[in-house]
């Protein structure tokens, strides 16, 4: 079985994140890049399915040159090979453009199953799996906390507000997973050393037959109109209780329209 895991490098949430002043896109050089946390669960699930059913796991990422660090971590976890979609023309692509670029690449490399994290910590759109399924004409099984493969069929347990849904489809398919699905393994020293020798294929937009007029910041369907640096946190208001502390607190909350 050919399993492809889409992973993303995101700015470390423990560091300050900034937007660029020239085009209002995320400044990826202003913070350390790390693998998106939910992508690790997707990689782990792909590895477990491979161990149960055979085949190979390919990591696919779209991002700048520094995204190779994220690729190497996924390879160190146990993925077999990787494809890195990197091209200056892709800079500033929104979710819609990203889904187009990744779908074109997936058509080139082929797949039986594509697994993604349910969202990324930078954009948090949670829409990429659905967009890929629409573009590729495959079933989508989203928010899965359990995945089972049987022959050419796939069944997931989908997390809902009221519990779970059991969703079935045939392969090929697109699956997004939540953090409760598994516990990602730590790369071993042996895995880290082996990752250095694994194949990483680089694609530009021409290699994936991506139309430059459909990607990049100039062709994005959404944009940041304006932004400003958050002001420093102001000193808090101290309410001295002289028997009327409750009233003073209520009045303050009312003035801020909290109550």
N, C-alpha and C positions, 0 to 999 in steps of 0.2 A: 504494500500500500504506500502510495506517495503522499506524505503529509507535509504540507507547507505551513509554517508558523510565521505570521506577520508580527514583527517586533518593532518597537520604536524607541529611539533614544530621546529622553526628555531632560530638561534641566532639573538638577537636584532640588527637591522641594525644601531641603534644609538651608538652601542659600537664597539670596535675594534674586528675584527674576525681573528682567527689564524688557522694555520694548525699544526697538530701534527708532531713532528720531527721523530717519530718512523715509522709510516706507511703513512704519508702524507695525512691523512684524516682530516676532519674538527674537530677542538678541541671544542667540545660542552660544555666543562666545563669552557672555557675561557671567555664566554659571557653569559649574561642572556638569557634564552630561552623564546620565546613568540610564540603565535599561528601565523602561517603564515597569513598575511593580507588577501590574496585572499581566504583562507579557511573560513574566517568569512562570506564572501559573499555566499559561498557554503552552509554553515550551515543555513544562513538566508533564502536562496531559498528553502532548504529542509523543513524548518519550515513553510514557506508560502504554499508550496504544501500540506503539512500535514493538515494545517488549512482548505484548500480548498477541499481536497479529503479524508481526514481521514488517518488512518494508524499510523505508528510510525517511528521515526528517530533514527537511530543507528550511533554513531560516531565510526570510525575505524582509529586508528593511529598505526604507526610502529615507535618505538623509544625507547630510554633508559628510566630508571625509572622516571626521572624528567619530561618526557613527560606527566605525569599524570596531571600536571598543565594546559596543553593545553586541555586535555580531560575535566577537570572540568569547564573550561570556556565555552566550547561548550555545556556541560550539563546545565550550568547556563543560557545560552541563551534560552534553552528550549528543547534540544534533550532528548530523553527518556532513552537511555542507551548507553553503550560504550563497545568497544572491544579494548584492548591494546595488540598489538603484540610486545613482548619484549623478547629478547634472546641474549646473548653475541655473538652467531654465526652470528647474523645479522649485526654486526658492520662493517662499511665500504662498505656496499652493494651499488652498483651503480644503476642507473635508471632501467636498465634491470633486475637486481636481485630483486630490490624493487618491480617491477611490478609482478614478479613471486610470491614473498612472499605474496603480498596483494591479488593477484588472488586466491592463494590457500586458504587464509583466507576467502575471499568472497564466495568461493564455500562451505565452512563449515557453514557460518552463513546465507547464502541465501540473495537474494535481488530482488526487482523489478526495482529499479533505483539506480544508483550510481552517486553521484555528487562530483566533485572536483573543486578546484580553477584551473585556466588555467596554473599556474606555481607557484613555490616556490621562495622566495627571496634569498635562499642560493644557490641552484643549477641552477635555471632558465632554465631547459631543455624544459619544456612545452610538454613533450612527454608521460607522465604517462597515461593520459586518453586513448590515442591511443594504448599504449602497453597493458593496461588492457582489452580493447575491443577485441584486437587480441587474447589474451590468453583465454578470457572467451567466445569468439564466439558471441559477442553481437554487435549491432550497436553502433557507436560513434557519438556524436553530440557535437562538440567542439566550444569554443569561443562564448558561448551563452550569449546574453544580454536580452533574454526573453524566458521563458519556459512555455509551456501549455500542460496539460494532458487531454486527452479525451478518456475515456474507456481504451483500451489496447494500445492506440496510444499516441505518444509524438511529439510535434512540437516545434522547437526552431528557434529563429531569430539569425543567426550567423553573427558575425562581420567580415567584409572583408575590403580589401584596397579600394574597390570601393563602399562600402555601406553595404548592408545586403543580406544574403541568407536566404531563408526559407527552413528548413530541416525537414523532417518528417521521423519517424521510428516507429517500434512497440516495446513495452516493452517485456523483460527487456532491458535496455540500459545504456550506460555510457555517462554522460554529464559533460563538463567542462564549467565554467562560468567566465565571466570577471567582473571587478569592477563596470561597469555601470549597472549591472543587478538590483541592489537594494541598500538599505542602511541598513547595519547590525544593529540589535537592541542591546542596552546595557543590560547586565544582571542586573536584578533588585535584591534588597536585598532578596526578597522572592525566586527568582530563584537561587541565590547563596547558600542559606540555603538548598533548595530542592536538589541541585546538590550533596550535601554531602551524601544523602541517596540513590541516584540512582545507579543502578547496573553497575559495571565496571568489565567485564570479561577479565581475563588475559590469553593470548595464548602464548605458546612457539612454537618452530619450530615443535616439535613432535605433538602438538595438532592440528596444521594446515597441517600436513603431508608435511612439507617443507623439501626438500632434502638439507642437509647441504652443499653438494658439489656444489650447485648452488647459494649460497649466501655468503656474507662476503667479506672482502677486498681481500682475497687470490683468490677468484673466480670471481672478478669483470672483466667485459669486457673492462672497461676503467680505467685509472689510472693517477695519477699526477706523471710525470717523475721527476720533480724537482721544487723547489720554492725558493724564496728569499724574505726577508723583504724589503718592499718598502723603498727607501732612503728618508730621510727628504727633504721636499720641499726647493729648493734652492731660494736664493734671486732673485727677478725679475731684468730685465734689464731696466734701465731708459734711455729713449731717450729724449735728450734735443733739443727742437725745436729752431733752429737758422735760420729759413727760409727753412731748408731742412729736417724737421721732417718726412714728407711723404716719402722721398727717403730713409732715415735711417730706418724707419719702414718697408718699402718694402724690403730693403736689408736684414734686420734681419729675416723677415718671409721667404725670399727666402733661407737663409742659413739653416733654419730649415726644408726646403722643404714643407712649407705650401702653397707656391705659386710657 
